[in-house]
C-alpha cells in the first residue's frame, strides 16, 4: 500500500514538472484601437516632409525664411558664403579662355603649316581640361543656394546663420503646404466595404472639431500579426487650420 502511494506521488510530481516546463501561449496581436465602435486612430501628415542638407563645406550666410514661415517653390531657403568657390570659378574661367585662345592660334598656324598636329592636339586637350574645370566649379557655385522644392513651410531650423556646415549636415526641416494625408491602420476584414472614395469623418483632438474626409488609397499589403492594412485619406473642403502632427479619431459609422 505504501509503495503504491509513493508511485502515485512520483507520477503527480512528474506531471507537474512537464506542465511547468511548457511555455505559455503567445498573446494574440492587439486589435486596432476603437474598432468596436467604428472608430480608428488617425495621424495627420504632410505629403512631403524633407530635411534640407548642404552639399558644400561653407558658412551659412542667410536663412531668409523663419521657423513657421511660408515659402514658394523655387524660393531661396539657404544661402552659403561661397566667396572662395566663386574665386576658383573665375580662375577656371580665365584658364579656359587662355586655353581656347591657344587652340585658336594653333589652328591658324596649322593652316599655314607653322604648327604640327601634335601642337594642335595638345592645345585641344588643354582646352577640354580647362572647360571641365570651369564646369565643375560652376556646379559647386550652383550649390551655394538651396531653393525650395515645393510650396511649404519651415518646420524647424537645425543650423543657424554664421554656422559652418559640412556636406550632408542638416540645415532645415520643411513640410509641404498642400493637403494633409490622414494615415491610419484599419482591420483587413474591412476591405470588403472600404474602397478609395469611401466617406468618413475625422475628429481632431487639438481643435475639438470634426472634418469630412474620404479614403484616397489603401496599402499594398496586410500586416499578418495585427491583421491590419494602411489606409490613407484626405480632408474634403477647407483644412487651413490643420497642421502636420495633429491626431484624432476617424469614424466610419
Secondary structure, DSSP 8 states (H G I E B T S, - for coil): -HHHHHHHHHHHHHHHHHHHHS----------TTGGGTEEEEEEE-S-EEEEE-SS-EEEEE--S-TT-EE-TT-EEEEEE-HHHHHHHHHHHHHHHHHHHHHHHHHHHHHTT-S-HHHHHHHHHHHHHHHHHHHHHHHHHHTTEEE-SSSEEEEEE-S-TT-EE-TT-EEEEEEE-S--EEEEEEEGGGGGT--TT-EEEEEETTTTEEEEEEEEEE-SS-BTTTTEEEEEEEE-S--TT--TT-EEEEE--
